[in-house]
Amino acid sequence: SSGINAEYGDTLAIMGDKKEFISAIQNVINSVTFDQESTVQVFETTIRILGSLLTSHLIITEWTDTFGITLDTYDNELLSLAHDLGSRLLPAFDNQLGVPFPRVNLRRGKSQMFNQATCTAGAGTLILEFKMLGRLVGDPVFESVAERAMDRLWELRSNETGLIGNVYNLEEDSWEDPMSGIGAGIDSYYEYLLKSYVLFGNENDLYRFNSYYRSIEQHIKRHSSPPHLNSPFYYANVHMDTGKLQNHWIDSLSAAFIGVQVLHGDLETAILHHALFYGLWLKYDALPERYNWERKICEYSIYPLRPEFAEATYLLYQATKHPFYQYVGEAIYQSLEQYTRAKCGYATLNSVLSKKQEDRMESFFLSETCKYLYLLFDTDNPLNQRGDFIFTTEGHLMRVDSFARERRNVFNKGDTDKATNISHLFSCETFPRYRQLAPPFSEQYWFDIASLINLKL
């Protein structure tokens, strides 16, 4: 319960529910301890718990101008918890390879109970949280280990295609799964390279992201058959060394790459990419975990309330201000209400075909899915007006300003300079007015999408 409170605390702040936010935070402060005999995934613990603790701490201490939340009795307890948790995750990096082990025991350190293979996203999606933690507590070791992991992953990319694999075996020091794509196992690695540049100004991260982006466009992007000018496209899964097709499915996590394309400024591609997932949503009133584009069927039909499509829809609306994306958001909301609403929350769908519910609601539904849909329609929300925040891969907030680029220790009560707003460097340009008078893609393109996925219009 307290862990869930930590996860969705900033959602409450964004919605303006100050009373519930403070209640959730006090519950975390009074109840949470990480001194437990528990083996956890480094990746999930970092993005879900560590990130949420840092964001809630900053909402209280640094972002009062945006959220208007103060807590007079607060004495950096959330940051202390984050520091303790981060320290307990550090043994994962205790190896010669630079790539962190996927799991640690919070009390005893590195766990030997599990296969020591990690997905690329698991090793490459730590830099925002670890770097911010290090700068807040004044300990460079957190930044150092996360940077070392990013450096090592860059070295492990293919010399032939510039692509990176999916699963790396630390015991064998080799790729266990050389499949490359933009979905599960890799997705947030690309996202964090770009966001690390935006947040911390590391030009090296931007160079690496741009290199991967070119390789993805060259080797992973596929057009529908028969291909023609402006034909629909998707991003396949290929072998990292040859670019040879490995399977015929796309997964729901691939929708996260649309948001990365928006941040990258490739709006036209993001708009067309989004149309594919919108078609799938209309077909199933949800997104199946895997869809086989060759056989035009669900390959894995579960829907665990994932946020990636809602996130992409929100970010495209912010970038274009096109009303179409609010229309899409309404369709998402109606489907969730009709098929996933349960007595005590919202339920995972065991199958997008049968709509049978499971007794499970992932924490990311509150920390991400609900947050993005709320922000999509609350156009006057202070967060939408500012334009200088980015989201972590778990939907937690970090502000793009000089604060993120300074090494400082908040436990030291010395004077600090006020953060400088540099939002004008990263805000998206909206579409010209004439582009808002028509759908964001052509009617023919939509018919082609429908044909690609067997959607009945």
C-alpha positions in Angstrom: 0.0 0.0 0.0 2.8 2.5 0.9 4.7 1.5 -2.2 1.6 2.3 -4.3 1.3 5.6 -2.5 4.9 6.4 -3.5 4.2 5.5 -7.1 1.2 7.7 -7.8 1.9 10.6 -5.4 2.8 13.0 -8.2 -0.4 12.0 -10.1 -2.3 13.4 -7.1 -0.2 16.6 -7.2 -0.8 17.1 -10.9 -4.6 16.7 -10.4 -4.4 19.4 -7.7 -5.4 17.1 -4.8 -3.0 18.6 -2.3 -4.7 16.9 0.7 -4.4 13.4 -0.7 -0.9 14.0 -1.9 0.3 15.1 1.5 -1.6 12.1 3.1 0.1 9.7 0.7 3.6 11.2 1.4 3.1 11.1 5.1 2.1 7.5 4.8 5.3 6.7 2.9 7.4 8.6 5.4 5.8 6.8 8.3 5.6 3.3 6.8 8.3 2.6 4.2 11.6 0.9 5.0 13.9 -0.7 2.5 15.8 -2.8 5.1 14.1 -6.0 3.9 15.0 -9.5 3.0 13.7 -9.0 -0.5 15.1 -9.5 -4.0 14.0 -6.9 -6.4 14.5 -6.0 -10.1 16.9 -3.0 -10.3 15.1 -1.6 -13.3 11.6 -1.7 -12.0 12.6 -0.5 -8.5 14.5 2.4 -10.0 11.8 3.7 -12.3 8.8 3.0 -10.1 10.0 3.7 -6.5 13.3 5.6 -6.7 11.9 8.0 -9.4 8.7 8.6 -7.5 10.5 9.4 -4.3 12.7 11.9 -6.1 9.8 13.6 -7.9 7.7 13.9 -4.7 10.6 15.4 -2.9 11.1 18.0 -5.6 7.4 18.8 -5.7 7.6 19.7 -2.0 11.0 21.5 -2.0 11.7 23.0 -5.4 8.5 23.1 -7.5 6.1 25.0 -5.2 5.7 27.6 -8.0 4.0 25.0 -10.1 2.1 22.8 -7.6 1.7 25.1 -4.6 2.3 22.3 -2.2 4.3 22.8 1.0 4.8 20.6 4.0 6.2 22.6 7.0 7.3 19.5 8.9 9.2 18.0 5.9 12.9 17.4 6.5 14.0 15.6 3.3 12.6 12.2 4.5 11.7 11.2 0.9 15.2 12.0 -0.3 16.7 10.1 2.6 14.6 7.1 1.6 15.7 7.5 -2.0 19.3 7.7 -1.0 18.9 4.5 1.1 17.2 2.7 -1.7 19.8 3.8 -4.3 22.6 2.7 -2.0 21.0 -0.7 -1.7 20.8 -1.0 -5.5 24.5 -0.2 -6.0 25.7 -3.8 -5.6 24.1 -4.5 -8.9 26.9 -2.6 -10.5 29.7 -4.6 -8.8 31.2 -6.3 -11.8 33.9 -5.7 -14.3 31.6 -5.4 -17.3 29.9 -2.1 -16.4 26.4 -3.6 -17.1 24.4 -3.9 -13.9 23.0 -7.3 -12.7 19.3 -7.4 -13.1 18.4 -8.1 -9.4 19.7 -7.4 -6.0 18.7 -8.4 -2.5 17.9 -5.2 -0.6 19.6 -6.4 2.5 22.4 -8.7 1.3 23.3 -7.1 -2.1 23.8 -9.0 -5.4 21.5 -12.0 -5.7 22.9 -15.3 -7.1 19.5 -17.0 -7.3 18.5 -15.9 -10.8 19.9 -16.0 -14.3 22.3 -13.1 -14.7 21.0 -11.9 -18.0 19.6 -8.4 -18.4 17.6 -6.7 -21.2 19.0 -3.6 -22.7 16.2 -1.4 -21.3 16.9 -2.8 -17.8 20.5 -1.7 -17.9 20.1 1.5 -19.9 17.1 3.0 -18.1 18.7 4.2 -14.9 20.5 7.3 -15.9 17.8 9.9 -15.1 17.0 8.7 -11.6 20.6 7.8 -10.6 22.0 11.0 -11.9 19.3 13.2 -10.3 19.8 11.3 -7.0 23.5 11.8 -7.1 23.2 15.5 -7.7 20.6 15.9 -4.9 22.7 14.1 -2.3 26.1 15.2 -3.5 27.4 11.7 -4.2 28.9 11.2 -7.7 29.0 7.4 -7.4 25.3 7.1 -8.6 26.0 9.1 -11.7 29.3 7.3 -12.3 27.8 3.8 -12.3 24.8 4.8 -14.5 27.1 6.5 -17.0 29.4 3.5 -17.1 26.4 1.3 -18.0 25.5 3.6 -20.8 29.1 3.6 -22.1 29.2 -0.2 -22.0 25.9 -0.6 -23.9 27.2 1.7 -26.6 30.3 -0.4 -27.0 28.1 -3.5 -27.4 26.2 -2.3 -30.4 26.7 -4.0 -33.8 29.6 -2.7 -35.9 27.6 -3.8 -39.0 24.2 -2.1 -38.5 24.7 0.2 -35.4 21.8 -1.6 -33.7 21.8 -3.1 -30.2 20.4 -6.4 -29.0 17.7 -7.3 -26.6 19.1 -9.5 -23.8 22.8 -9.5 -22.6 24.2 -12.4 -20.5 26.6 -11.0 -18.0 28.0 -14.5 -17.1 28.8 -15.3 -20.7 29.7 -11.6 -21.6 27.7 -12.0 -24.9 24.3 -11.3 -26.4 21.8 -14.0 -25.3 19.1 -12.5 -27.6 20.4 -10.5 -30.5 17.0 -9.3 -31.6 16.8 -5.6 -32.1 13.7 -3.4 -32.2 11.9 -0.5 -30.5 9.7 -2.4 -28.2 9.9 -4.6 -25.1 13.5 -5.1 -23.8 15.0 -2.1 -25.5 12.3 0.7 -25.7 13.3 3.0 -22.8 17.0 2.8 -23.5 16.5 5.0 -26.5 14.2 7.2 -24.5 16.7 7.8 -21.8 19.5 8.6 -24.2 17.4 11.5 -25.6 16.0 12.6 -22.2 19.4 12.5 -20.6 20.5 15.0 -23.2 17.5 17.2 -22.7 17.7 17.1 -18.9 21.4 17.2 -18.2 22.8 18.6 -21.5 25.1 15.6 -22.3 25.9 16.0 -26.0 27.4 12.5 -26.1 23.9 11.1 -25.3 22.4 13.1 -28.2 25.0 11.8 -30.6 24.3 8.2 -29.5 20.6 8.7 -29.8 20.9 10.2 -33.3 23.1 7.3 -34.4 20.6 4.7 -33.2 17.7 6.6 -34.8 19.4 6.5 -38.2 20.0 2.8 -37.8 16.4 2.2 -36.8 15.1 4.0 -39.8 17.5 2.1 -42.1 17.2 -1.4 -40.7 14.1 -1.8 -38.6 11.4 0.4 -40.3 9.2 -1.6 -42.7 6.5 -0.5 -45.1 3.3 -2.4 -45.8 3.2 -4.7 -48.8 3.0 -3.7 -51.6 5.0 -0.6 -50.6 4.0 2.7 -52.3 4.6 6.4 -51.7 3.5 7.2 -48.2 2.4 3.6 -47.5 1.9 2.7 -43.8 4.9 1.5 -41.9 5.8 -0.3 -38.7 9.0 -1.1 -36.8 9.9 -4.8 -37.0 12.2 -7.0 -34.9 15.5 -7.8 -36.7 18.8 -9.4 -36.0 21.2 -6.7 -34.6 24.1 -7.7 -36.9 22.3 -8.4 -40.2 19.0 -6.5 -40.1 17.3 -9.8 -41.0 13.6 -10.1 -39.9 13.3 -12.2 -36.7 9.5 -12.5 -36.3 6.3 -10.9 -37.5 5.0 -9.1 -34.4 4.9 -5.7 -32.9 4.3 -5.2 -29.2 2.3 -2.6 -27.3 5.4 -1.2 -25.7 6.5 0.0 -29.2 4.0 2.8 -28.8 6.4 4.5 -26.4 8.7 5.2 -29.3 6.0 7.7 -30.7 6.6 9.9 -27.7 10.4 9.7 -28.3 9.8 10.7 -31.9 7.8 13.7 -30.7 10.6 14.8 -28.3 13.1 14.3 -31.1 11.1 16.6 -33.3 10.1 14.1 -36.0 6.4 15.0 -35.8 5.4 13.8 -39.2 6.7 10.3 -38.5 5.2 10.2 -35.0 1.8 11.2 -36.4 1.8 8.3 -39.0 3.2 5.9 -36.4 0.5 6.7 -34.0 -2.2 6.0 -36.6 -1.2 2.3 -36.6 -1.8 1.9 -32.8 -5.0 3.9 -33.0 -6.2 1.4 -35.6 -5.4 -1.4 -33.2 -7.1 0.3 -30.4 -10.3 0.7 -32.4 -10.1 -3.0 -33.4 -9.8 -4.3 -29.9 -10.8 -1.5 -27.5 -7.3 -2.0 -26.0 -3.8 -2.9 -27.2 -2.7 -6.6 -27.2 0.8 -7.2 -25.9 1.7 -8.6 -29.3 0.1 -8.3 -32.7 1.2 -10.4 -35.7 1.1 -8.1 -38.7 1.7 -11.0 -41.1 -1.2 -13.1 -39.9 -3.3 -10.1 -38.8 -4.1 -11.6 -35.4 -3.2 -11.2 -31.7 -0.2 -13.2 -30.8 -0.4 -12.4 -27.1 -3.8 -10.9 -26.2 -3.4 -9.7 -22.6 -3.8 -6.0 -21.9 -2.3 -5.0 -18.5 -3.6 -1.3 -18.7 -0.3 -0.1 -20.3 0.1 3.6 -20.7 2.3 3.9 -23.8 -0.5 4.7 -26.3 -2.2 7.2 -23.9 1.2 8.8 -23.4 1.9 9.1 -27.1 -1.6 10.6 -27.7 -1.0 13.2 -25.0 2.4 14.2 -26.2 1.2 14.5 -29.8 -1.6 16.7 -28.7 0.9 18.9 -26.7 3.1 19.1 -29.8 0.4 19.8 -32.4 -2.6 21.0 -30.5 -4.6 19.0 -33.0 -8.1 18.2 -31.6 -7.9 14.7 -33.2 -5.8 13.5 -30.3 -8.4 14.5 -27.7 -10.9 12.5 -29.8 -8.5 9.6 -29.5 -8.1 10.1 -25.8 -11.9 10.0 -25.4 -11.9 6.7 -27.2 -9.3 5.3 -24.8 -11.2 6.5 -21.8 -14.5 5.0 -23.0 -12.9 1.7 -23.7 -11.3 1.6 -20.2 -14.6 2.5 -18.6 -16.5 -0.1 -20.5 -14.2 -3.1 -20.3 -11.6 -2.6 -17.5 -13.6 -0.8 -14.8 -13.9 -3.1 -11.7 -15.4 -2.9 -8.2 -12.2 -1.6 -6.6 -10.3 0.0 -9.5 -9.5 -1.0 -13.1 -8.5 -4.5 -14.1 -6.0 -6.1 -16.5 -7.8 -7.8 -19.4 -6.8 -11.4 -19.7 -7.6 -11.1 -23.4 -8.5 -8.2 -25.6 -10.7 -10.7 -27.5 -12.9 -12.0 -24.6 -12.4 -8.9 -22.4 -12.2 -11.2 -19.4 -10.7 -9.4 -16.4 -7.9 -10.4 -14.1 -7.7 -9.5 -10.5 -4.7 -7.2 -11.1 -4.0 -3.5 -11.6 -0.4 -2.5 -12.2 0.9 0.5 -10.4 1.7 2.2 -13.7 -2.0 2.6 -14.4 -2.2 5.2 -11.7 1.3 6.7 -12.2 1.0 6.9 -16.0 -2.2 5.9 -17.8 -4.5 8.0 -15.7 -2.0 10.9 -15.5 -1.6 11.2 -19.3 -5.3 11.0 -20.0 -6.0 13.7 -17.3 -3.4 16.0 -18.7 -4.7 15.5 -22.2 -8.0 17.1 -21.3 -6.9 19.5 -18.5 -5.4 21.9 -21.0 -5.1 24.7 -18.4 -3.1 22.5 -16.0 0.0 24.3 -14.8 2.2 21.5 -16.1 0.8 22.0 -19.7 1.3 25.7 -19.5 4.9 25.6 -18.4 6.4 23.2 -21.0 9.7 22.7 -19.1 9.0 19.3 -17.5 9.7 15.9 -19.0 8.5 12.5 -17.8 10.6 9.5 -16.8 9.7 6.2 -18.4 7.4 5.6 -15.4 5.7 8.9 -15.8 7.4 10.7 -12.9 8.4 14.4 -13.4 11.8 16.1 -13.8 12.1 19.7 -14.7 14.4 20.9 -17.4 16.3 23.8 -15.8 19.7 24.6 -14.4 18.9 22.7 -11.2 19.3 19.4 -13.0 22.6 20.5 -14.4 24.2 21.4 -11.1 26.0 19.1 -8.7 24.7 20.0 -5.3 23.9 18.4 -1.9 20.5 19.5 -0.5 21.5 18.1 2.9 23.9 21.1 3.0 21.8 24.1 3.9 24.0 26.6 2.2 22.7 29.2 -0.2 21.9 28.0 -3.8 21.0 30.0 -6.9 17.5 30.0 -8.2 16.9 27.7 -11.1 16.7 29.4 -14.5 13.8 28.5 -16.8 15.1 27.3 -20.1 11.8 25.9 -21.4 12.1 27.9 -24.6 14.9 25.6 -25.7 12.8 22.5 -25.7 9.2 23.4 -26.3 7.5 21.9 -29.4 6.2 24.1 -32.2 2.5 23.6 -32.7 1.1 22.9 -36.1 0.0 25.8 -38.3 -3.7 26.6 -38.0 -4.5 25.2 -41.5 -3.1 21.8 -40.4 -5.7 21.7 -37.6 -8.7 21.9 -40.0 -8.2 18.4 -41.3 -7.2 15.0 -39.9 -3.4 14.7 -39.2 -3.1 12.1 -42.0 -4.8 11.5 -45.3 -7.9 9.5 -45.8 -6.0 7.1 -48.0 -3.4 6.5 -45.4 -6.1 5.6 -42.9 -7.7 3.1 -45.4 -4.2 1.6 -45.8 -3.8 1.3 -42.1 -7.2 -0.5 -41.9 -6.1 -2.9 -44.6 -2.8 -3.6 -42.8 -4.5 -4.7 -39.6 -7.9 -6.0 -41.0 -9.8 -3.2 -39.3 -13.4 -2.9 -40.5 -14.3 0.8 -41.0 
